[in-house]
Amino acid sequence: MLDCTNNFFKNFFGQGEENYNFTYFSLPHILPIFIMILIIFIIYKYRKQIRENHEFDLKLRLWISFIISTVNMSLYWLYVYIDADITISLPISVCQTVMIFSPFLLLTKNQKLFDIFYFWTLSGSTNALITPAILDNYGPTKYRYYQFWIGHTGIFIVIFYCIFVLQMKVTFKSMIRSITWLSIFSLLGIYANSSIKGANYLFLSGSEAGTSILDLLPTYLPARVIILFILVSILFTIAYLPWYLMSKKERYKESIDNISLKGVVTKTQ
């Protein structure tokens, strides 16, 4: 019995299986995304009740932060005790950075962090959900599968919790701030890739092991950086578009209200 238990945990927490290929848009792929959407929908539906119940709101934010922090720390435990590889284990990635700091964002309601992470998550981490190439050899029988999905869907839940419950917003300046910090972060990625043989942080040296959208990009660094910057700018603009339209609608409504108010004042006089 003890040997079976030990073998199970060794296999569960162990390295990926070379003969296993993660299939995109299969049940193991779609189910975690569906659960994420369901949780976000529940948060949206009960946003007012959560917001008005301050004690429940705080407990919920603490639990979400605890889960994301624990799952993220467990990844580095795996790196240290199972498969320590400096080419992939440093926290120089969009998703890992958001995972590390999203609990701080959720608990402090820091607007500057939200400005950055809103765009990083919706524009950068979405690729990880659509093409989770890192799971090429990891299925539901491996802990890495659950760690990946809890962590990546968790940061989306944090962002939409900030929007629906905490009523945080982004502006055009937010987009500029996010692009600026991503550019600075990219310099760190380029330095790490040039200093560590085989490293591919921020996917600036090439694509991931599995099939990914990034396979379409050239491997030549200057061309890759330029194309990625253009692509990121487009994705950030798309992510900002709903806020721009809402802001434009609010300004239009305010102008109509002002005109109506002036009309009432004029008639009164």
The 8 nearest C-alpha neighbors of each residue, nearest first, counted from 0:
[[1, 3, 2, 4, 5, 6, 7, 8],
 [0, 2, 4, 3, 5, 6, 7, 8],
 [1, 3, 5, 4, 0, 6, 7, 8],
 [4, 2, 6, 0, 1, 5, 7, 8],
 [5, 3, 7, 1, 2, 6, 0, 8],
 [6, 4, 2, 8, 7, 3, 9, 1],
 [7, 5, 9, 3, 4, 8, 2, 10],
 [6, 8, 4, 10, 5, 9, 11, 3],
 [7, 9, 11, 5, 10, 6, 12, 4],
 [10, 8, 6, 13, 7, 12, 11, 5],
 [9, 11, 13, 7, 8, 12, 6, 141],
 [12, 10, 141, 8, 142, 13, 9, 7],
 [13, 11, 142, 9, 10, 8, 141, 14],
 [14, 12, 10, 9, 11, 81, 15, 141],
 [15, 13, 16, 12, 81, 82, 10, 141],
 [14, 16, 136, 137, 17, 13, 141, 19],
 [15, 17, 136, 19, 18, 137, 14, 20],
 [16, 18, 19, 136, 15, 20, 135, 137],
 [19, 17, 16, 20, 136, 15, 135, 137],
 [18, 20, 136, 16, 17, 21, 137, 135],
 [21, 19, 135, 136, 22, 18, 137, 17],
 [20, 22, 135, 134, 136, 138, 23, 137],
 [23, 21, 25, 20, 24, 28, 135, 27],
 [22, 24, 25, 28, 21, 130, 131, 129],
 [25, 23, 28, 29, 22, 26, 27, 129],
 [24, 26, 28, 23, 27, 22, 29, 30],
 [25, 27, 29, 28, 30, 24, 31, 23],
 [28, 26, 25, 30, 29, 139, 31, 138],
 [29, 27, 25, 24, 26, 30, 23, 31],
 [28, 30, 26, 32, 24, 31, 27, 25],
 [29, 31, 33, 32, 26, 27, 28, 34],
 [32, 30, 34, 33, 29, 35, 28, 148],
 [33, 31, 35, 29, 34, 30, 36, 152],
 [32, 34, 30, 36, 35, 31, 29, 37],
 [35, 33, 37, 31, 32, 36, 38, 30],
 [36, 34, 32, 38, 33, 37, 152, 39],
 [37, 35, 39, 33, 34, 38, 40, 32],
 [36, 38, 34, 40, 35, 39, 33, 41],
 [39, 37, 41, 35, 40, 36, 34, 42],
 [38, 40, 42, 36, 41, 37, 156, 43],
 [39, 41, 43, 37, 38, 42, 36, 44],
 [42, 40, 44, 38, 43, 39, 45, 37],
 [41, 43, 39, 40, 45, 46, 44, 38],
 [42, 44, 40, 46, 41, 45, 163, 39],
 [45, 43, 41, 42, 46, 40, 47, 39],
 [44, 46, 48, 42, 43, 47, 41, 49],
 [45, 47, 164, 43, 49, 42, 48, 44],
 [48, 46, 50, 49, 45, 51, 164, 44],
 [47, 49, 51, 45, 50, 46, 52, 44],
 [50, 48, 46, 52, 47, 56, 51, 45],
 [51, 49, 47, 48, 52, 164, 46, 56],
 [50, 52, 48, 49, 53, 47, 56, 46],
 [53, 51, 49, 55, 50, 54, 56, 48],
 [54, 52, 56, 55, 51, 57, 50, 49],
 [53, 55, 57, 56, 52, 58, 59, 49],
 [56, 54, 58, 57, 52, 53, 59, 49],
 [57, 55, 53, 59, 54, 49, 58, 52],
 [56, 58, 60, 54, 59, 55, 61, 53],
 [59, 57, 61, 55, 60, 56, 62, 54],
 [60, 58, 56, 62, 61, 57, 55, 63],
 [59, 61, 57, 63, 62, 58, 64, 56],
 [60, 62, 58, 64, 59, 63, 65, 57],
 [63, 61, 65, 59, 64, 60, 66, 58],
 [62, 64, 60, 66, 65, 61, 59, 67],
 [63, 65, 102, 61, 67, 62, 66, 60],
 [66, 64, 62, 68, 63, 67, 69, 61],
 [65, 67, 69, 63, 68, 64, 70, 62],
 [66, 68, 70, 64, 69, 65, 150, 71],
 [69, 67, 71, 65, 66, 70, 64, 72],
 [70, 68, 72, 66, 71, 67, 65, 73],
 [71, 69, 73, 67, 72, 68, 146, 66],
 [70, 72, 68, 74, 73, 69, 67, 150],
 [73, 71, 69, 74, 75, 70, 68, 76],
 [72, 74, 76, 70, 71, 75, 69, 77],
 [75, 73, 77, 76, 72, 71, 78, 70],
 [74, 76, 78, 77, 72, 73, 79, 71],
 [75, 77, 73, 79, 74, 78, 80, 72],
 [78, 76, 81, 74, 75, 80, 79, 73],
 [77, 79, 83, 82, 75, 76, 81, 80],
 [80, 78, 83, 76, 77, 81, 75, 82],
 [81, 79, 77, 78, 76, 82, 83, 75],
 [82, 80, 77, 78, 79, 83, 13, 14],
 [81, 83, 78, 84, 80, 79, 77, 14],
 [82, 84, 78, 79, 81, 85, 80, 88],
 [85, 83, 86, 88, 87, 82, 78, 79],
 [84, 86, 88, 87, 89, 83, 198, 195],
 [85, 87, 198, 84, 197, 88, 195, 199],
 [88, 86, 85, 84, 89, 198, 200, 199],
 [87, 89, 85, 84, 86, 78, 90, 83],
 [88, 90, 91, 87, 85, 86, 92, 200],
 [91, 89, 95, 92, 96, 88, 87, 93],
 [92, 90, 89, 200, 188, 201, 96, 93],
 [93, 91, 201, 95, 94, 90, 96, 200],
 [92, 94, 96, 95, 97, 119, 123, 91],
 [93, 95, 97, 96, 92, 124, 98, 151],
 [96, 94, 98, 92, 97, 93, 90, 99],
 [97, 95, 99, 93, 98, 94, 92, 100],
 [96, 98, 94, 100, 101, 95, 99, 93],
 [99, 97, 95, 101, 96, 100, 94, 154],
 [100, 98, 96, 97, 101, 95, 68, 71],
 [99, 101, 103, 97, 102, 98, 96, 104],
 [100, 102, 104, 103, 98, 97, 99, 105],
 [103, 101, 64, 105, 104, 100, 106, 68],
 [102, 104, 100, 106, 101, 105, 107, 64],
 [105, 103, 101, 108, 102, 109, 107, 106],
 [104, 106, 102, 108, 103, 107, 101, 60],
 [105, 107, 103, 104, 108, 102, 60, 61],
 [106, 108, 109, 104, 105, 103, 102, 110],
 [109, 107, 104, 105, 106, 110, 161, 165],
 [108, 110, 107, 104, 112, 111, 113, 105],
 [109, 111, 113, 112, 114, 108, 167, 104],
 [112, 110, 114, 113, 109, 115, 173, 176],
 [113, 111, 115, 114, 110, 109, 116, 104],
 [112, 114, 110, 116, 111, 115, 117, 109],
 [115, 113, 173, 111, 112, 117, 116, 169],
 [116, 114, 177, 112, 113, 117, 118, 119],
 [117, 115, 119, 113, 118, 120, 114, 112],
 [118, 116, 120, 113, 119, 115, 114, 121],
 [117, 119, 121, 116, 120, 122, 235, 115],
 [118, 120, 116, 123, 122, 117, 121, 115],
 [121, 119, 124, 123, 118, 117, 122, 116],
 [122, 120, 118, 125, 119, 123, 124, 117],
 [121, 123, 234, 119, 118, 120, 125, 235],
 [124, 122, 119, 120, 125, 121, 126, 93],
 [123, 125, 120, 127, 126, 94, 121, 122],
 [126, 124, 128, 127, 123, 121, 122, 129],
 [125, 127, 129, 124, 128, 130, 123, 131],
 [126, 128, 131, 124, 130, 125, 129, 132],
 [129, 127, 125, 126, 131, 130, 124, 151],
 [130, 128, 126, 127, 131, 125, 23, 24],
 [129, 131, 127, 211, 132, 128, 126, 23],
 [132, 130, 127, 133, 128, 134, 129, 126],
 [131, 133, 209, 134, 135, 130, 210, 211],
 [132, 134, 131, 135, 209, 208, 207, 136],
 [135, 133, 137, 132, 136, 131, 21, 144],
 [134, 136, 21, 20, 132, 133, 209, 137],
 [137, 135, 15, 16, 19, 20, 134, 17],
 [138, 136, 134, 15, 144, 135, 141, 21],
 [137, 139, 140, 141, 144, 21, 136, 134],
 [140, 138, 141, 144, 27, 137, 145, 142],
 [139, 141, 138, 11, 142, 137, 144, 10],
 [142, 140, 11, 139, 143, 144, 138, 137],
 [141, 143, 144, 145, 12, 11, 146, 140],
 [142, 144, 146, 141, 145, 147, 137, 12],
 [145, 143, 147, 142, 146, 141, 138, 137],
 [146, 144, 148, 142, 147, 143, 149, 139],
 [147, 145, 143, 149, 144, 148, 70, 150],
 [148, 146, 144, 150, 145, 149, 143, 151],
 [147, 149, 151, 145, 150, 146, 152, 144],
 [150, 148, 146, 152, 153, 151, 147, 145],
 [151, 149, 153, 147, 148, 152, 67, 146],
 [150, 152, 148, 153, 154, 149, 147, 94],
 [151, 153, 155, 149, 154, 150, 148, 35],
 [154, 152, 150, 156, 151, 155, 149, 157],
 [153, 155, 157, 156, 152, 151, 98, 158],
 [156, 154, 158, 152, 157, 153, 159, 120],
 [155, 157, 153, 159, 154, 158, 160, 39],
 [158, 156, 154, 160, 155, 159, 161, 153],
 [159, 157, 155, 161, 160, 156, 117, 154],
 [158, 160, 162, 161, 156, 157, 163, 155],
 [159, 161, 157, 163, 164, 162, 158, 156],
 [160, 162, 165, 158, 159, 167, 164, 163],
 [161, 163, 166, 159, 167, 160, 165, 164],
 [164, 162, 160, 166, 43, 161, 159, 46],
 [165, 163, 46, 160, 166, 50, 161, 162],
 [164, 166, 161, 167, 162, 163, 160, 50],
 [167, 165, 162, 163, 164, 161, 168, 160],
 [166, 168, 162, 165, 161, 169, 110, 163],
 [169, 167, 166, 162, 170, 242, 114, 113],
 [170, 168, 173, 114, 242, 171, 167, 174],
 [171, 169, 173, 172, 174, 168, 242, 239],
 [170, 172, 174, 173, 175, 169, 239, 243],
 [173, 171, 175, 170, 174, 176, 169, 114],
 [174, 172, 114, 170, 176, 171, 175, 169],
 [173, 175, 177, 171, 172, 176, 178, 235],
 [176, 174, 172, 178, 177, 173, 179, 171],
 [175, 177, 173, 179, 174, 178, 172, 180],
 [176, 178, 115, 174, 180, 179, 175, 181],
 [179, 177, 181, 175, 180, 176, 182, 174],
 [180, 178, 176, 182, 177, 181, 175, 183],
 [179, 181, 183, 177, 182, 178, 184, 176],
 [180, 182, 184, 178, 183, 179, 185, 177],
 [181, 183, 185, 179, 180, 184, 178, 186],
 [184, 182, 180, 186, 185, 181, 179, 187],
 [183, 185, 181, 187, 186, 182, 180, 188],
 [186, 184, 188, 182, 187, 183, 181, 189],
 [187, 185, 189, 183, 188, 184, 190, 182],
 [188, 186, 190, 184, 185, 189, 191, 183],
 [187, 189, 185, 191, 200, 186, 190, 201],
 [188, 190, 186, 192, 187, 191, 185, 193],
 [191, 189, 187, 193, 188, 192, 194, 186],
 [190, 192, 188, 194, 193, 189, 195, 187],
 [193, 191, 198, 189, 195, 194, 190, 199],
 [192, 194, 190, 191, 195, 189, 196, 198],
 [195, 193, 191, 192, 190, 196, 198, 189],
 [196, 194, 192, 198, 193, 191, 197, 86],
 [195, 197, 198, 194, 192, 193, 86, 199],
 [196, 198, 86, 195, 199, 192, 204, 193],
 [199, 197, 86, 192, 195, 196, 200, 87],
 [200, 198, 204, 202, 192, 203, 201, 197],
 [199, 201, 202, 188, 91, 198, 92, 203],
 [200, 202, 92, 203, 188, 199, 91, 185],
 [203, 201, 199, 200, 205, 204, 206, 207],
 [202, 204, 201, 205, 199, 200, 220, 189],
 [205, 203, 199, 202, 218, 220, 192, 206],
 [204, 206, 202, 218, 203, 199, 207, 214],
 [207, 205, 213, 214, 202, 208, 211, 204],
 [206, 208, 209, 132, 211, 133, 205, 202],
 [207, 209, 132, 133, 206, 210, 135, 211],
 [210, 208, 132, 135, 207, 211, 133, 134],
 [209, 211, 132, 208, 214, 207, 212, 130],
 [210, 212, 213, 130, 214, 132, 209, 207],
 [211, 213, 214, 215, 130, 210, 126, 216],
 [212, 214, 211, 215, 206, 216, 205, 207],
 [215, 213, 212, 206, 216, 211, 210, 205],
 [216, 214, 213, 212, 217, 211, 206, 218],
 [215, 217, 214, 213, 223, 218, 226, 205],
 [218, 216, 223, 219, 215, 222, 205, 220],
 [217, 219, 205, 220, 204, 223, 216, 222],
 [220, 218, 217, 222, 223, 221, 204, 224],
 [219, 221, 223, 222, 224, 218, 204, 203],
 [222, 220, 224, 223, 219, 225, 226, 218],
 [223, 221, 225, 224, 220, 219, 226, 217],
 [222, 224, 220, 226, 221, 225, 217, 219],
 [225, 223, 227, 221, 222, 226, 220, 228],
 [224, 226, 228, 222, 227, 223, 221, 229],
 [227, 225, 229, 223, 228, 224, 230, 222],
 [226, 228, 230, 224, 229, 225, 231, 223],
 [229, 227, 231, 225, 226, 230, 224, 232],
 [230, 228, 232, 226, 227, 231, 233, 225],
 [229, 231, 227, 233, 228, 232, 226, 234],
 [230, 232, 234, 228, 233, 229, 227, 235],
 [233, 231, 235, 229, 230, 234, 228, 236],
 [232, 234, 236, 230, 231, 235, 237, 229],
 [235, 233, 231, 237, 236, 122, 232, 238],
 [236, 234, 238, 232, 237, 233, 118, 231],
 [237, 235, 239, 233, 238, 234, 240, 232],
 [236, 238, 234, 240, 239, 235, 233, 241],
 [237, 239, 235, 236, 240, 234, 118, 121],
 [238, 240, 236, 237, 242, 241, 235, 243],
 [239, 241, 243, 237, 242, 238, 236, 244],
 [242, 240, 244, 243, 239, 245, 238, 237],
 [243, 241, 245, 240, 244, 239, 246, 169],
 [242, 244, 240, 246, 241, 245, 247, 239],
 [243, 245, 247, 241, 246, 242, 248, 240],
 [246, 244, 248, 242, 247, 243, 241, 249],
 [245, 247, 249, 243, 248, 244, 242, 250],
 [246, 248, 244, 250, 245, 249, 243, 251],
 [247, 249, 245, 251, 246, 250, 244, 252],
 [248, 250, 252, 246, 251, 247, 253, 245],
 [251, 249, 253, 247, 252, 248, 254, 246],
 [250, 252, 248, 254, 249, 253, 247, 255],
 [253, 251, 249, 255, 250, 254, 248, 256],
 [252, 254, 250, 256, 251, 255, 257, 249],
 [253, 255, 257, 251, 256, 252, 250, 258],
 [256, 254, 258, 252, 257, 253, 259, 251],
 [255, 257, 253, 259, 254, 258, 260, 252],
 [258, 256, 260, 254, 259, 255, 253, 261],
 [259, 257, 255, 261, 260, 256, 254, 262],
 [260, 258, 262, 256, 257, 261, 255, 263],
 [259, 261, 257, 263, 262, 258, 256, 264],
 [262, 260, 264, 258, 263, 259, 265, 257],
 [263, 261, 259, 265, 260, 264, 258, 266],
 [262, 264, 260, 266, 261, 265, 267, 259],
 [263, 265, 261, 267, 262, 266, 260, 268],
 [264, 266, 262, 268, 267, 263, 261, 260],
 [267, 265, 263, 268, 264, 262, 261, 260],
 [268, 266, 264, 265, 263, 262, 261, 260],
 [267, 265, 266, 264, 263, 262, 261, 260]]
